[in-house]
Amino acid sequence: MFQYQLISFQSISPPDTDNQNDWYQYVIANKFNRITGYRSGKQEDVKEYIKMVMDYQNKKLFINNGGFDKQSFTEAECFM
């Protein structure tokens, strides 16, 4: 299947503008695409966010390949 999966997740140094929060880098990928993202916050919150991003990307793949209609997206997903 071509669904996105988490490839890597690691703590990174914060940017100079924000040295008070924990920062993480993650990579999600499928057979054709690779997405690298950065997020600050508590580790469990960032992992939950990554799961949401992967679910969103996988829904887009399903729709683009003739799956369910776009009305299946939640309001929050429309702003990602």
ChimeraX attribute file (.defattr): number of C-alpha atoms within 10 A of each C-alpha:
attribute: neighborCount
match mode: 1-to-1
recipient: residues
	/A:1	5
	/A:2	12
	/A:3	16
	/A:4	23
	/A:5	17
	/A:6	16
	/A:7	13
	/A:8	11
	/A:9	18
	/A:10	11
	/A:11	14
	/A:12	14
	/A:13	12
	/A:14	16
	/A:15	10
	/A:16	7
	/A:17	6
	/A:18	11
	/A:19	10
	/A:20	11
	/A:21	13
	/A:22	16
	/A:23	20
	/A:24	20
	/A:25	16
	/A:26	19
	/A:27	17
	/A:28	21
	/A:29	18
	/A:30	17
	/A:31	10
	/A:32	8
	/A:33	9
	/A:34	14
	/A:35	13
	/A:36	12
	/A:37	12
	/A:38	16
	/A:39	20
	/A:40	17
	/A:41	13
	/A:42	13
	/A:43	16
	/A:44	9
	/A:45	12
	/A:46	20
	/A:47	17
	/A:48	12
	/A:49	13
	/A:50	21
	/A:51	16
	/A:52	14
	/A:53	16
	/A:54	20
	/A:55	16
	/A:56	18
	/A:57	19
	/A:58	17
	/A:59	19
	/A:60	16
	/A:61	15
	/A:62	15
	/A:63	14
	/A:64	12
	/A:65	9
	/A:66	8
	/A:67	11
	/A:68	13
	/A:69	12
	/A:70	12
	/A:71	7
	/A:72	10
	/A:73	13
	/A:74	10
	/A:75	9
	/A:76	7
	/A:77	13
	/A:78	9
	/A:79	6
	/A:80	9
